Amino acid sequence: MRLLMNVLWFILGGWISGSLWLLAGVILAITIVGLPWTPAAFRIAGFSYWPFGKVVVERDPGAVSLLLNILWLILAGWWLALHHLALALALAVTIIGIPFAWQHVKLAILSLTPVGKGIAEV
């Protein structure tokens, strides 16, 4: 079932989300200032491509992660989370869209503070 949901997710828009996160990671890597956030963007890209059967876990709750997350939240995190929440609300209108809406909620939470987080299989 997880494979079927991931394939449907990918076909119906997950490839767009994942590709945009990959592009964001590349842009962050090009700018030297964005290098601390690059691994987080690539992690979110992988999660955006195949989110079913995965959960977000805390990896490194240190002071550096906290500082990077505060900067990320102010500069980019809040509008990325709003984007995912808007998609989640639109998908939650139908019963079929509820599982996809839940994945967007997980992406919204991850988009707020991505540094120090990891993705684990369930």
C-alpha positions as CSV (number, residue, x, y, z in Angstrom):
1,M,0.0,0.0,0.0
2,R,2.9,2.3,0.8
3,L,4.4,1.8,-2.6
4,L,1.0,2.6,-4.3
5,M,0.5,5.8,-2.3
6,N,4.1,6.9,-3.0
7,V,3.7,6.3,-6.7
8,L,0.4,8.2,-6.8
9,W,1.9,11.0,-4.7
10,F,4.9,11.2,-7.1
11,I,2.7,11.3,-10.3
12,L,0.2,13.8,-8.9
13,G,2.7,16.4,-7.8
14,G,5.3,15.0,-5.6
15,W,7.9,15.2,-8.4
16,I,7.2,19.0,-8.6
17,S,7.7,19.5,-4.8
18,G,10.8,17.3,-4.7
19,S,12.3,19.0,-7.7
20,L,11.7,22.4,-6.3
21,W,13.4,21.4,-3.1
22,L,16.4,20.0,-5.1
23,L,16.6,23.3,-6.9
24,A,16.5,25.2,-3.6
25,G,19.3,23.0,-2.3
26,V,21.4,23.7,-5.4
27,I,20.8,27.4,-5.1
28,L,21.7,27.3,-1.4
29,A,24.9,25.4,-2.2
30,I,25.9,28.0,-4.9
31,T,25.6,30.8,-2.4
32,I,28.3,30.2,0.3
33,V,26.0,31.7,2.9
34,G,23.3,29.1,2.2
35,L,25.6,26.1,2.7
36,P,24.4,25.3,6.3
37,W,20.9,24.8,5.0
38,T,21.8,22.8,1.9
39,P,21.7,19.3,3.5
40,A,18.3,20.1,5.0
41,A,16.9,21.1,1.6
42,F,18.2,17.9,0.0
43,R,16.7,15.8,2.9
44,I,13.3,17.5,2.4
45,A,13.6,16.9,-1.4
46,G,13.9,13.1,-0.8
47,F,11.0,13.2,1.7
48,S,8.9,15.2,-0.8
49,Y,9.5,12.6,-3.5
50,W,8.4,9.6,-1.4
51,P,6.8,10.6,1.9
52,F,4.6,7.6,2.7
53,G,6.1,5.3,5.3
54,K,8.5,7.9,6.6
55,V,8.5,10.1,9.7
56,V,10.5,13.2,10.7
57,V,12.8,12.6,13.7
58,E,15.0,14.9,15.8
59,R,18.7,14.3,15.1
60,D,20.7,17.1,16.4
61,P,19.0,19.5,18.9
62,G,22.1,21.6,19.5
63,A,22.6,25.3,19.7
64,V,23.8,25.6,16.1
65,S,20.7,23.9,14.8
66,L,18.5,26.2,16.9
67,L,20.2,29.3,15.5
68,L,20.0,28.1,11.9
69,N,16.4,27.1,12.4
70,I,15.5,30.6,13.8
71,L,17.1,32.2,10.8
72,W,15.4,29.8,8.4
73,L,12.0,30.3,10.1
74,I,12.3,34.1,9.7
75,L,13.6,34.1,6.1
76,A,11.9,31.2,4.4
77,G,10.3,28.6,6.7
78,W,7.0,30.4,7.4
79,W,6.0,30.9,3.8
80,L,7.0,27.4,2.8
81,A,4.9,26.0,5.6
82,L,2.0,28.2,4.5
83,H,2.3,26.8,1.0
84,H,2.1,23.2,2.3
85,L,-0.8,24.0,4.6
86,A,-2.7,25.6,1.8
87,L,-2.2,22.5,-0.3
88,A,-3.2,20.3,2.6
89,L,-6.4,22.2,3.1
90,A,-7.3,21.9,-0.6
91,L,-6.6,18.2,-0.5
92,A,-8.5,17.5,2.7
93,V,-11.8,18.6,1.1
94,T,-12.1,15.2,-0.5
95,I,-11.9,11.8,1.3
96,I,-9.4,10.5,-1.3
97,G,-7.1,13.5,-0.7
98,I,-6.9,13.2,3.1
99,P,-3.8,10.9,3.1
100,F,-2.0,13.4,0.7
101,A,-3.1,16.3,2.9
102,W,-1.5,14.6,5.9
103,Q,1.8,14.3,4.0
104,H,1.6,18.1,3.2
105,V,1.1,18.8,6.9
106,K,4.3,16.7,7.7
107,L,6.1,18.7,5.1
108,A,4.8,22.0,6.5
109,I,6.1,21.0,10.0
110,L,9.5,20.0,8.5
111,S,9.6,23.2,6.4
112,L,9.4,25.4,9.6
113,T,12.6,24.1,11.2
114,P,14.5,21.6,9.0
115,V,18.0,21.8,10.4
116,G,18.7,19.0,12.9
117,K,15.9,16.8,11.7
118,G,16.2,13.5,10.0
119,I,13.8,11.2,8.0
120,A,13.3,7.6,9.3
121,E,11.4,4.7,7.8
122,V,8.3,3.6,9.8
